[in-house]
Amino acid sequence: MKNVRGRVVLITGAGGGIGRLMSLEFAKLGAKLVVVDKDGKAAEETASIARSLGVEARGFEVDVTDRPAILALREVIHRDFGRVAVLVNNAGVVFGGPLTKTPWERHKLTFDVNVFGVVAFTHAFLDDMVSEPEGHLVNIASASGFIGLPFGSTYAASKWAVIGFSESVRQELLTDGSAHVKVTTVCPSYIATGMFDGVKGPFLTPILKPQAIVDKVMAAVKNDRAWVLEPFMVKLTPFLRGVLPTSIFDWAGKLFGVSTSMMHWRGHNESPSVPKPSAGMSAASLPN
Ligand SMILES: NC(=O)c1ccc[n+]([C@@H]2O[C@H](COP(=O)([O-])OP(=O)(O)OC[C@H]3O[C@@H](n4cnc5c(N)ncnc54)[C@H](O)[C@@H]3O)[C@@H](O)[C@H]2O)c1
């Protein structure tokens, strides 16, 4: 998408991490920003920084697992901003640990946020993008969507699902005459945002700087690229998994430290706790 000036850009999970950085890049390009996070204060902070760059921006407290809140948000966006031209499905959670030692609620929440959050936002806003002269859908998946991730199995599975969903929607748009809506699937390895604190980056796979991956995403949107796979080793991963016998691929995964990388995951929290589902879009975030 060549020009986002004056167009409505909606970003989930934009209260921090790469979601905030992407919001600010879109603000620099003159987009009208709708910033969503389950942490309403953080969303409003991002919006406030964006406004200081001279654009219209508003933060909303919305949990991506709360479909009624998403539909209420759509009404407010249509009333106050217009139709969404760019949707970035970025909100995500991760919980590391041995499969059976990890509480069931964490496995479920991972799918609810990482998969159904993406599906729900896309379901709610794809028609907006199709009705615009140009549209762009960005889905933040992960390099773990191409491989197995021991001690992060449900997270990896959720990202396999995002890749399958994103690629299917891309092809559906091409097939049904909506090729003016582009889709970018983003598959980075570990990024230094805190989400994966404690992990050990595999051999030849340096932990990415948040701004570096955001720059790649912005370039992909500008140039209508379908995929962002970073760093370089991630570009090779799908090919190697396809051609190598499983035993050799497993051996390489162990040698490179992929299969042990999550063993010491801590994430954002010193003492992780299962986040409570939010009550959805807060009254405070609704305009008067
Ligand atoms: N950090 C990494 O190493 C890494 C690697 C590959 C992919 N990713 C993906 O990139 C995306 C952004 O990750 P990040 O590193 O910036 O993480 P982050 O934890 O810094 O940011 C995630 C944001 O999502 C928000 N969020 C979480 N659950 C939500 C919900 N239910 N509803 C609304 N908002 C919610 C959080 O409040 C937070 O602001 C995620 O989808 C993540 O899976 C991250």
The ligand as an ORCA input file, in Angstrom:
! r2SCAN-3c Opt
* xyz 0 1
  N       8.612    -10.817     21.186
  C       8.917    -11.852     20.383
  O       9.984    -12.493     20.541
  C       8.006    -12.246     19.272
  C       8.468    -13.124     18.280
  C       7.615    -13.509     17.254
  C       6.334    -13.006     17.202
  N       5.901    -12.166     18.168
  C       4.526    -11.686     18.106
  O       4.518    -10.280     17.964
  C       3.324     -9.752     18.548
  C       3.662     -8.606     19.475
  O       4.511     -9.092     20.482
  P       5.466     -8.162     21.389
  O       6.779     -8.821     21.408
  O       5.353     -6.750     20.992
  O       4.781     -8.456     22.800
  P       4.275     -7.508     23.957
  O       3.894     -8.428     25.060
  O       5.266     -6.441     24.228
  O       2.980     -6.835     23.326
  C       1.774     -7.529     23.180
  C       0.630     -6.566     23.427
  O      -0.592     -7.291     23.252
  C      -1.474     -6.906     24.285
  N      -2.465     -7.965     24.505
  C      -2.243     -9.192     25.035
  N      -3.408     -9.850     25.145
  C      -4.361     -9.034     24.645
  C      -5.753     -9.157     24.493
  N      -6.406    -10.253     24.894
  N      -6.443     -8.135     23.919
  C      -5.802     -7.006     23.560
  N      -4.474     -6.828     23.695
  C      -3.761     -7.833     24.240
  C      -0.587     -6.698     25.500
  O      -1.226     -5.898     26.483
  C       0.619     -6.020     24.869
  O       0.493     -4.602     24.838
  C       2.622    -10.935     19.231
  O       1.619    -11.442     18.401
  C       3.735    -11.951     19.371
  O       3.251    -13.276     19.433
  C       6.708    -11.753     19.206
*
